[in-house]
Amino acid sequence: MSKKDMDEGVVGEVVSENEPVGDTASDISAGDVETLLSLNALYADKIKSQAAEFENFRNRTAKEMGHMRERAVGEFVLELLPIIDNFELALKNADTNDGFAAGMLMIQNQMLAFLERLGVSRIETIGKSFDIKYHSAVSHIEDANLGENTVADELQAGYIHKDTVIRHAVVVVAN
């Protein structure tokens, strides 16, 4: 078999069912054996390369799917947050002895538990040090009881999903 045959991807001649195949090892020359061994090594390398490319593709696809899921969760939660905010506002102004308010509180707790199962948590604010990564300051007050750059009040809750801020907490900062 020539080098040209190897380069063109020819493995060997096609043998029909009616043609006799050599019975002895003497029918295969030493050059043919070397050629077949080098073709075997070439194809083994190609298979390994294809397997590595496929594994990289699989890993990349899984990573992209994870990012798509993270974005979808973030967008979903961002749409849900105004509803949760309205529940919180309604409950602040509701009669605590009212059965209706108790039902609303149960619904709000279910929504917050659902967010926790998704990996979404509320950003801690009041009494914490102001952090621009998590908080958005809209006001400043002087308060001798609080330290410098301490969050004094929360006007709107902020939420985080894993390491990504979905919505910054809107806060009032002291001193």
Secondary structure as the mmCIF struct_conf table of DSSP 4:
data_model
#
loop_
_struct_conf.conf_type_id
_struct_conf.id
_struct_conf.beg_label_comp_id
_struct_conf.beg_label_asym_id
_struct_conf.beg_label_seq_id
_struct_conf.end_label_comp_id
_struct_conf.end_label_asym_id
_struct_conf.end_label_seq_id
HELX_RH_AL_P HELX_RH_AL_P1 LYS A 3 ASP A 7
TURN_TY1_P TURN_TY1_P1 GLU A 8 GLY A 9
BEND BEND1 GLY A 12 GLY A 12
TURN_TY1_P TURN_TY1_P2 GLU A 17 ASN A 18
BEND BEND2 GLU A 19 GLU A 19
HELX_LH_PP_P HELX_LH_PP_P1 PRO A 20 GLY A 22
BEND BEND3 THR A 24 THR A 24
HELX_RH_3T_P HELX_RH_3T_P1 ALA A 25 ASP A 27
BEND BEND4 ILE A 28 ILE A 28
HELX_RH_AL_P HELX_RH_AL_P2 ALA A 30 LYS A 92
TURN_TY1_P TURN_TY1_P3 ASN A 93 ASN A 93
BEND BEND5 ALA A 94 ALA A 94
TURN_TY1_P TURN_TY1_P4 THR A 96 ASN A 97
HELX_RH_AL_P HELX_RH_AL_P3 GLY A 99 ARG A 117
TURN_TY1_P TURN_TY1_P5 LEU A 118 GLY A 119
STRN STRN1 VAL A 120 ARG A 122
HELX_LH_PP_P HELX_LH_PP_P2 ILE A 123 GLU A 124
TURN_TY1_P TURN_TY1_P6 ILE A 126 GLY A 127
BEND BEND6 LYS A 128 LYS A 128
STRN STRN2 SER A 129 SER A 129
HELX_LH_PP_P HELX_LH_PP_P3 PHE A 130 PHE A 130
TURN_TY1_P TURN_TY1_P7 ILE A 132 TYR A 134
STRN STRN3 HIS A 135 ILE A 141
TURN_TY1_P TURN_TY1_P8 ALA A 144 ASN A 145
BEND BEND7 LEU A 146 LEU A 146
TURN_TY1_P TURN_TY1_P9 GLU A 148 ASN A 149
STRN STRN4 THR A 150 GLN A 156
STRN STRN5 TYR A 159 HIS A 161
TURN_TY1_P TURN_TY1_P10 LYS A 162 ASP A 163
STRN STRN6 THR A 164 ARG A 167
HELX_LH_PP_P HELX_LH_PP_P4 HIS A 168 HIS A 168
STRN STRN7 ALA A 169 ALA A 174
#
